[in-house]
């Protein structure tokens, strides 16, 4: 049977604000392997300050008429979903294949929020900046008229599944995914998440057109984003924390209240990956990480969880290695 292609538009019945909940009715029900063309919007809480180039009739409709029952947490993020995957059960793994990602409008924003960011005492005043995007040249100039041109590398900041914890905030990431803010998750990547509730209840959003590692002032170029994804269920993978695969690297992720804790978590996840999928013993895996793995700051602002991700090049792994058999790579 050929996979079905679905179109999931963002509207008052298919988005939710602020978090994840296992009590939300699905916005879409699919089978494993189906492809979804998906719309996402961002900027719900700054719509009243946004220029026309940022707003669309659909976003304004959501801003004015989103039902209260679809506000499920204290986060600022507007997410599309949840998507229910038939036959997905707790203990299974959800694969999200990222096939296309593109800005929906030629405008994004960056916001400094009082009390947030890496230096909240030094930059205490809230500031909101709207940043035009040159989608033909794939760049954004910032500051205006500075001739400093930022390459656009669009990605979804939030990819996550629901947990039995009802009304979980969209701000902190965790083993369920969520607000990963990992700019490596570009087109051609796959993310693997453990599943905690029947159907997985996957949601996506928080589009970023460009982001520096660390996301130090708490936001990137926040952008409404379109995408195409494929969702697959794996029943015997036994992954207990997010792992990603790009065309070039394996990525493990860790979080903690400090960067030290986040780094240790990402390192331990990489050691476990090398043990389970490459067959190394723990000590050899530890040494290999010191010789060949790179650990980077993902973000320092999604309190209470700072993030670090580890990357190891697939080019150094055995030629017979295949994380999950797939012609896509």
KALIN-V428726 format. One record per helix or strand. SS is the DSSP state (hx for helix, st for strand). FROM is the first residue (numbers start at 1). TO is the last residue. If there is no record, write none. Layout:
<<SS:FROM:TO> <SS:FROM:TO>>
//
This chain:
<<st:5:8> <st:15:17> <st:19:20> <st:28:30> <st:35:40> <hx:44:49> <hx:57:65> <hx:68:70> <st:71:71> <st:78:85> <st:93:103> <st:107:112> <st:127:132> <st:134:134> <st:139:141> <st:149:151> <st:155:161> <st:168:169> <st:174:174> <st:177:179> <st:190:194> <st:202:208> <st:214:214> <st:222:222> <st:225:234> <st:243:245> <st:249:256> <hx:259:278> <hx:282:292> <st:294:299> <st:306:313> <hx:314:316>>
//
